[in-house]
Amino acid sequence: MSALRSPASRILWSFVVIGGLVVALGDFLFATTLWFSWDAEGLRRVFQTIAVGVLGPASYEGGLASAVLGAVLHVLMATAFVAIYALVARRFPSLLARPVVLGVLYGVVLYVVMNFVVMPLSRVGRSPSFAHPDWIAWAVLAHMVFGVVCVLFARRALRHDAP
């Protein structure tokens, strides 16, 4: 029988990591489909674009090394999204009750934080998608899906078999 632990429960970090990988893969597929090509150059470029946040425009001259940095950063951020939700939900278990509704809301929060806090504070600056309302709509929708995935994996990370 599955039960939710008390607010002081431990987190099953394997589910946080798997959730982060699922979110990272989903975002990679989304970004590659919408903005990049599926050839080697496009696949490298998607991750170099993430590394711009740390390296600035020099990321595009960094070859495979900057692409690997971008991929690592991407997975770490996606995993952090799941971990943050799990940590907060551990304190407020009601955040696990309605994963679709709360996940959609969490996805909107993720979009806002990434585009209005993280990117402006990084070497990216203002999000390039602001010039394209259709890109914004697609990105918000994608983040809503990612939010649901985050909540589902955070929920699983906080569940255990009752003793």
N, C-alpha and C positions, 0 to 999 in steps of 0.2 A: 504494500500500500504506500502511495506517495503522499508525503506531507511537507508543508512548508516549515522550515525551521524558524526558530525565534529570531528576533532582530539581531541577536548577537551571533547568529549562525556563521559557520564557515562557508566560504565560497568554493565551489568545485571549479578551480581555475581552468581545467581542461575544456569546460564548456565555454568559458570566456574566450579562450584562445581560438577554439573552433568557430565560435560566432564571429570573432574578429576576422578570421580567414574567409568566412562566407561573405561578410560585408565587403571586405577588400576585393574579393573576386567579383562580386556583383557590381561594385563601383568601377572596377577595371573594365568589365564587359560593357557597362553603360557608357563610360567615357570613350572607350575605343570605338564603339558603335556610332556614337553621336559626333565626336570631334576628331578622331584619328583614323588612320587607315589600318588595315589588318596585315600589312606587310611588316617586315622586320624594322624598317624605319619608323613606322607608326607606333609599333609596340614599344620601341626604345623611347620614342618621343613622349609617350603618355607618362612614363615614369620620370623622364628628365623634367617634364613640366611640374611634377610634384617636387622634385629636388630644387626647383627654382626658389621655393620658399626659404631654403637655407643658402643656396649657392648664388642666387640671383641669375641673371641671364647667362652667366658663364656655364650654367648647367648644360646648356645645349652644345657646348664645346667639350664636355667631359666624357663623351662616349659612353661606353658600357658602365664605367665606374659611377657616373652620375645617375644612370638609369637604375643601377642596383641600389644606390642610396635612396632614390625615389621610391623604389619598390619596398624597401625596408621601412621607410617612413610611413608609407601608405598602410602597410600591415599594422605597424605600431599604432597609428591613429585609429584605425578601424577597431583594433582590439581595445584601445582606450575607451572608445565609445561604448562598447559592451561592458567593460569593467566599471566605468563610471555609473552606468545605470544599475549594475548589480550592487555596487557599494551603497548607492543611495537607497535602492529598494530593500537592501538588508535592514536599513534603519526605518524605512517606511514601506512595509510589506504590501500595503494597499496598491502600490504602484505596479504590482504583478497581476492584479485582479482582471484587468481588461487589456490584454496585450495588443490587440489590434488598434483600439482607440488610442491608448496611451503610446503605442509605438508610432502611430501616425503623428501624434503631437510631438513626440521625442524627435522624430525625423525632421519636423519643421524647426525645432530648436537647434538641431545639428546644422541644418542649412544656414540658419541665421548666424550661429556662432562661427561657423567656418568662413562665411562670406563677409561678415561685418566685424569680426574680431580677429580671427586667426590670420586670414589672408592680408588684411591691412597692416597687421603687426609684423608680417613676414616680409621677405624680399619680393613677394609677388605684388603687393600693393592692392589696388582695387581689382575686383574680379572682372575678367574680360567678358564674362557672360552677361554683364549688365547692359551691354549694347544690344543684346538679342533677347527680347521678351519670350520668344518661344524656347530658347535655351533655359531661361530661368524656370519656366513652367515645367519643362522636362526634369530639370535638376531638383526642383522641389518635390515633384512626384517620386523621383528615384530615392531621395532622402527619406520620404515617408515610408517607402518599402524597407529601406535600410533600418529605419527606426523600429519597425515591427520585428525585423530579424534580431536587432539588438535586444529588444524586450524578451522575445522568445528564448534566446540563449541565456540572458540574465536570469530569467525565470527558471530555466533548467539548471543553471549553476547554483541556484539557491534551494533546489528541491533535493530531497534525499529519501531513501527508504526508511520508513519509521522503524524504530528498534523493536 
